[in-house]
Amino acid sequence: MKIIYHGHSCIQMETNGKSLIIDPFLRGNPAAVTKPEDIQTDMVLLTHAHMDHILDAAPIALQNNVPVVSNVELATYMEGKGVQTIGMNIGGTVDIGFAKATMIHAFHSSGITLEDGNVVYGGMPAGFIIQAEGRTILHAGDTGLFGDMKMFGELYDIDLAILPIGGHFTMGPEHALIAAKWLGAKQVLPIHYNTFPPIQQDAGAFVQALGEAGITGTLLAYGESLEL
């Protein structure tokens, strides 16, 4: 199984000869090394409706002729762009053939800013637990620290936790370290940092703190990958 980091919160997973991508945000990220038209995937997953998570979802889904998996409100919005969708909600699981994706709750906000400046409700923010090849990957989405992360650690044997560390809009490194411990994650990949000035963080220091806690931390540059 290969995990590719495309920057910000965008992760692509290659497993069982297939691929899924989560929260594609490439055109709006000046540091991105991959263009939306270069992405080949079999599924697009969205954690919530903020533009830095959904900007390239429709173009990627349309060019690959694949569905978007998201909460039902965001799925309805995507359908308006001509995209195939699989609407679901927190606690539900979808079998996408090469993997299973369970939607878990996150503590954040979720809205779509329209061209006229109005904001429409984008459904509940979420994360995903993805199971494939006997591995369990948790993508927390945008979230603060919350106690039910302990429950996720009890329910699942998490091989990799993908956690935001940027602060300001999500939890920062200190709370992400607590989250990693509560989740019982074997390995942690930090995301959602250094894209914009308010979320500048020292990811190397975070990985060092993980190591001191007995947890493997991995830093990936944009376009780099890790193998599980």
Residue pairs with C-beta under 8 A, 6 or more apart in sequence:
1 13
1 14
1 15
1 132
1 133
1 135
1 227
1 228
2 13
2 14
2 15
2 225
2 226
2 227
2 228
3 11
3 12
3 13
3 137
3 160
3 162
3 189
3 225
3 226
3 227
3 228
4 11
4 12
4 13
4 14
4 223
4 224
4 225
5 11
5 189
5 191
5 220
5 221
5 222
5 223
5 224
5 225
6 12
6 21
6 24
6 26
6 32
6 33
6 34
6 222
6 223
7 25
7 26
7 29
7 31
7 32
7 33
7 195
7 222
8 23
8 25
8 29
8 52
8 191
8 192
8 195
9 22
9 23
9 25
9 47
9 52
9 53
9 139
9 141
9 142
9 164
9 191
9 192
10 21
10 22
10 23
10 24
10 25
10 26
11 21
11 22
11 23
11 139
11 162
11 189
11 191
12 19
12 20
12 21
12 22
12 39
12 41
13 19
13 20
13 21
13 22
13 99
13 130
13 132
13 137
15 98
15 99
15 132
15 133
15 135
16 98
16 99
16 132
16 133
17 98
18 42
18 43
18 97
18 98
18 99
19 40
19 41
19 42
19 43
20 41
20 42
20 43
20 44
20 45
20 96
20 99
20 101
20 130
21 39
21 41
21 43
21 44
21 45
21 60
22 44
22 45
22 46
22 47
22 128
22 139
23 45
23 46
23 47
23 53
23 54
23 141
24 36
24 39
24 44
24 54
24 55
24 56
24 57
24 60
25 32
25 51
25 52
25 53
25 54
25 55
25 56
26 32
26 34
26 35
26 36
26 39
26 55
26 56
27 35
27 36
27 55
27 56
28 51
28 52
28 55
29 52
29 195
31 195
31 222
32 222
33 222
33 223
34 222
34 223
36 56
36 59
36 60
36 63
37 59
37 63
39 56
39 60
39 63
39 64
40 64
41 60
41 64
41 66
42 64
42 66
42 96
42 98
43 66
43 67
43 69
43 96
44 57
44 60
44 61
44 66
44 67
44 68
44 69
45 68
45 69
45 70
45 101
45 128
45 139
46 53
46 54
46 57
46 68
46 69
46 70
46 74
46 78
47 53
47 70
47 106
47 125
47 126
47 127
47 128
47 139
47 141
47 142
48 71
48 74
48 106
48 108
48 109
48 110
48 122
48 123
48 124
48 125
48 126
48 141
48 142
49 73
49 74
49 77
49 110
49 111
49 112
49 122
49 123
50 109
50 110
50 111
50 122
50 142
51 112
51 113
52 195
53 142
54 74
54 112
57 68
57 78
57 83
58 68
58 78
58 81
58 82
58 83
61 67
61 68
61 78
61 83
61 84
62 81
62 82
62 83
65 84
66 84
67 83
67 84
67 85
67 86
68 75
68 78
68 83
68 84
68 85
68 86
69 75
69 85
69 86
69 88
69 94
69 96
69 101
70 78
70 85
70 86
70 87
70 88
70 123
71 87
71 88
71 89
71 90
71 103
71 110
71 122
71 123
71 124
71 126
72 87
72 88
72 89
72 123
73 121
73 122
73 123
74 87
74 110
74 112
74 122
74 123
75 85
75 86
75 87
76 85
76 87
77 112
77 120
77 122
78 85
79 85
86 94
86 96
88 94
88 103
89 103
89 123
89 124
90 103
90 104
90 105
90 124
90 126
91 102
91 103
91 104
92 102
92 103
93 100
93 101
93 102
93 103
94 100
94 101
98 132
99 130
99 131
99 132
100 130
100 131
100 132
101 128
101 129
101 130
102 128
102 129
102 130
102 131
103 126
103 127
103 128
104 126
104 127
104 128
104 129
104 138
104 152
105 124
105 125
105 126
105 127
105 148
106 125
106 126
106 127
106 140
106 141
106 142
106 143
107 125
107 143
107 144
107 146
108 125
108 141
108 142
108 143
108 144
108 169
108 170
109 125
110 121
110 122
110 123
110 124
110 125
111 119
111 120
111 121
111 122
112 119
112 120
112 121
112 122
113 119
114 120
125 141
125 142
125 143
126 141
127 138
127 139
127 140
127 141
127 143
128 138
128 139
128 141
129 136
129 137
129 138
129 152
129 156
129 158
130 136
130 137
130 138
130 139
131 137
135 159
135 160
135 228
136 156
136 157
136 158
136 159
136 160
137 158
137 159
137 160
137 162
137 228
138 152
138 156
138 158
138 160
138 161
138 162
138 183
138 185
139 162
140 161
140 162
140 163
140 164
140 179
141 164
142 164
142 169
142 170
142 192
143 164
143 170
143 171
144 170
144 171
144 175
145 171
145 175
145 176
145 178
145 179
147 182
149 179
149 182
149 183
150 182
152 158
152 182
152 183
153 182
153 183
153 184
153 185
157 184
158 183
158 184
158 185
158 186
159 185
159 186
159 187
159 228
160 185
160 186
160 187
160 188
160 189
160 228
161 179
161 180
161 183
161 185
161 187
161 188
161 189
162 188
162 189
162 191
163 171
163 176
163 179
163 180
163 188
163 189
163 190
163 191
164 170
164 171
164 176
164 190
164 191
164 192
164 193
165 171
165 172
165 173
165 176
165 190
165 191
165 192
165 193
165 201
165 203
165 206
166 172
166 192
166 193
166 194
166 195
166 198
166 199
166 200
166 201
167 173
167 198
167 199
167 201
168 198
168 199
169 192
169 198
169 199
170 192
170 199
171 179
172 201
173 190
173 201
173 202
173 203
173 205
173 206
173 209
176 188
176 190
176 206
177 206
177 209
177 210
177 213
180 188
180 210
180 213
180 215
181 213
181 215
185 215
186 215
186 216
187 215
187 216
187 217
187 218
187 228
188 207
188 210
188 215
188 216
188 217
188 218
189 217
189 218
189 220
189 226
190 201
190 203
190 206
190 207
190 217
190 219
192 199
193 199
193 200
193 201
193 203
194 200
194 201
194 203
203 219
204 219
206 217
207 217
207 218
207 219
208 217
209 217
210 216
210 217
211 217
218 226
220 226
